[in-house]
Amino acid sequence: MPGYQSQGPVDCTITVDSSKVKGKTAIVTGGANGIGEAYTRALAAAGVYITIGDLDESSTEKLTSEFPKQIHFVKCNVTNWDDQTRLFREAESFSPTHQIHYVVANAGIIRKDEVFEFGEPTEPELSTIDVNIKGTLYTVKLAMHYFIKQNGIVPGPEQHDTCLVLIGSGAGIHDCLRIPQYSATKWAARGIMHSLRRTSHFYGSRVNVIHPWYVKTKILSEEVFEEVKAKGVEFATVEDAGQCLLRILSDESINGRSLFIAARKWASTGYMDLDLEDTEENELRKEIQFDQMRGNPVEDGLIV
Ligand SMILES: NC(=O)c1ccc[n+]([C@@H]2O[C@H](COP(=O)([O-])OP(=O)(O)OC[C@H]3O[C@@H](n4cnc5c(N)ncnc54)[C@H](O)[C@@H]3O)[C@@H](O)[C@H]2O)c1
């Protein structure tokens, strides 16, 4: 597998060949509801074995009864390290190949943003940071551990494709008003991706980000979604998010990209590449990036 290359936007209009992922194993955090459930369903329909790590046990009963051989549930709070290590251990045991190929760090919340509030300042409640950043970083660390354990750090044909998918948001791309805390967590997903995408090929891996725009789920109340809709905002769909995940996983050339889950008025398949992540066409930024890498001895195998 080649390392990160600037290669222009991903074609999101082609038919996805999901046969490439059949028989593989995935972990989906927050996979019991909403967009995470759609990722799980899309993967299950493509013949993938999935271990869901979620706080919500009751919602997964339907999923696990529909796909009893393919879906395993682990009660897991992503902010708890022991829970996440158990999630990965159980996923490895549940996997027919005892390997973990794909990890989707999807669990996320949004809370009233006390960082933004006016009035006499009080210490803000930062659980959004805990779940969306700390929880995601635990997932990232464990994903890399398992990928490296399986593939080693010397690139070669015997390495099998693995992929980490981080979940950002329109709030990690666009100027979303008055939610600095949530926006910070979603820009963080891109930061993590940028930090890993040039070295992940050492351990046969890729890293990408999916950024949903408004998708009606339980993340916000019915009233909030109704209010937004009444103002003319068109929503994206959970099903299109599921297909976007399959597009990424089934194509080994996709590395270091951000795909946007968009309303169909913008994207014919419900997802698109806004071409956010390449810097190579800007000579100064390219030179600065080269300097950054010159200071890091990745080629000596010291950093993977
Ligand atoms: N729905 C949208 O419009 C939208 C837009 C942009 C980004 N996103 C992102 O997509 C992801 C999924 O959101 P959704 O809309 O499906 O939300 P949702 O609330 O419908 O589902 C989130 C799932 O994560 C689980 N979860 C929450 N905290 C957890 C924790 N600490 N440990 C384990 N599981 C936990 C919940 O139990 C639930 O099953 C999130 O990262 C969210 O930020 C959603």
Ligand as a Chemical Component Dictionary entry (heavy atoms), coordinates in Angstrom:
data_LIG
# 
_chem_comp.id                   LIG 
_chem_comp.type                 NON-POLYMER 
_chem_comp.pdbx_formal_charge   0 
_chem_comp.three_letter_code    LIG 
# 
loop_
_chem_comp_atom.comp_id 
_chem_comp_atom.atom_id 
_chem_comp_atom.alt_atom_id 
_chem_comp_atom.type_symbol 
_chem_comp_atom.charge 
_chem_comp_atom.model_Cartn_x 
_chem_comp_atom.model_Cartn_y 
_chem_comp_atom.model_Cartn_z 
_chem_comp_atom.pdbx_ordinal 
LIG N1  N1  N 0  -26.848 13.635 13.436 1  
LIG C1  C1  C 0  -26.186 14.652 12.949 2  
LIG O1  O1  O 0  -26.775 15.591 12.399 3  
LIG C2  C2  C 0  -24.684 14.689 13.035 4  
LIG C3  C3  C 0  -24.019 15.724 12.356 5  
LIG C4  C4  C 0  -22.647 15.788 12.419 6  
LIG C5  C5  C 0  -21.924 14.830 13.120 7  
LIG N2  N2  N 1  -22.579 13.843 13.773 8  
LIG C6  C6  C 0  -21.745 12.885 14.515 9  
LIG O2  O2  O 0  -22.096 11.560 14.170 10 
LIG C7  C7  C 0  -21.877 10.696 15.298 11 
LIG C8  C8  C 0  -23.158 9.911  15.569 12 
LIG O3  O3  O 0  -24.192 10.836 15.888 13 
LIG P1  P1  P 0  -25.748 10.458 15.822 14 
LIG O4  O4  O 0  -26.425 11.627 15.244 15 
LIG O5  O5  O -1 -25.935 9.129  15.248 16 
LIG O6  O6  O 0  -26.071 10.445 17.389 17 
LIG P2  P2  P 0  -27.066 9.521  18.239 18 
LIG O7  O7  O 0  -27.239 10.256 19.523 19 
LIG O8  O8  O 0  -28.276 9.160  17.457 20 
LIG O9  O9  O 0  -26.215 8.198  18.472 21 
LIG C9  C9  C 0  -25.024 8.251  19.204 22 
LIG C10 C10 C 0  -24.728 6.878  19.779 23 
LIG O10 O10 O 0  -23.523 7.004  20.555 24 
LIG C11 C11 C 0  -23.735 6.406  21.834 25 
LIG N3  N3  N 0  -22.900 7.059  22.833 26 
LIG C12 C12 C 0  -22.999 8.319  23.311 27 
LIG N4  N4  N 0  -22.069 8.532  24.252 28 
LIG C13 C13 C 0  -21.364 7.378  24.376 29 
LIG C14 C14 C 0  -20.277 6.959  25.192 30 
LIG N5  N5  N 0  -19.737 7.769  26.114 31 
LIG N6  N6  N 0  -19.810 5.712  25.034 32 
LIG C15 C15 C 0  -20.356 4.868  24.126 33 
LIG N7  N7  N 0  -21.393 5.198  23.341 34 
LIG C16 C16 C 0  -21.892 6.439  23.467 35 
LIG C17 C17 C 0  -25.222 6.579  22.100 36 
LIG O11 O11 O 0  -25.697 5.644  23.070 37 
LIG C18 C18 C 0  -25.814 6.367  20.716 38 
LIG O12 O12 O 0  -26.067 5.011  20.465 39 
LIG C19 C19 C 0  -21.431 11.588 16.439 40 
LIG O13 O13 O 0  -20.022 11.576 16.527 41 
LIG C20 C20 C 0  -21.917 12.969 16.016 42 
LIG O14 O14 O 0  -21.152 14.010 16.583 43 
LIG C21 C21 C 0  -23.933 13.746 13.753 44 
# 
loop_
_chem_comp_bond.comp_id 
_chem_comp_bond.atom_id_1 
_chem_comp_bond.atom_id_2 
_chem_comp_bond.value_order 
_chem_comp_bond.pdbx_ordinal 
LIG N1  C1  SING 1  
LIG C1  O1  DOUB 2  
LIG C1  C2  SING 3  
LIG C2  C3  SING 4  
LIG C2  C21 DOUB 5  
LIG C3  C4  DOUB 6  
LIG C4  C5  SING 7  
LIG C5  N2  DOUB 8  
LIG N2  C6  SING 9  
LIG N2  C21 SING 10 
LIG C6  O2  SING 11 
LIG C6  C20 SING 12 
LIG O2  C7  SING 13 
LIG C7  C8  SING 14 
LIG C7  C19 SING 15 
LIG C8  O3  SING 16 
LIG O3  P1  SING 17 
LIG P1  O4  DOUB 18 
LIG P1  O5  SING 19 
LIG P1  O6  SING 20 
LIG O6  P2  SING 21 
LIG P2  O7  DOUB 22 
LIG P2  O8  SING 23 
LIG P2  O9  SING 24 
LIG O9  C9  SING 25 
LIG C9  C10 SING 26 
LIG C10 O10 SING 27 
LIG C10 C18 SING 28 
LIG O10 C11 SING 29 
LIG C11 N3  SING 30 
LIG C11 C17 SING 31 
LIG N3  C12 SING 32 
LIG N3  C16 SING 33 
LIG C12 N4  DOUB 34 
LIG N4  C13 SING 35 
LIG C13 C14 SING 36 
LIG C13 C16 DOUB 37 
LIG C14 N5  SING 38 
LIG C14 N6  DOUB 39 
LIG N6  C15 SING 40 
LIG C15 N7  DOUB 41 
LIG N7  C16 SING 42 
LIG C17 O11 SING 43 
LIG C17 C18 SING 44 
LIG C18 O12 SING 45 
LIG C19 O13 SING 46 
LIG C19 C20 SING 47 
LIG C20 O14 SING 48 
# 
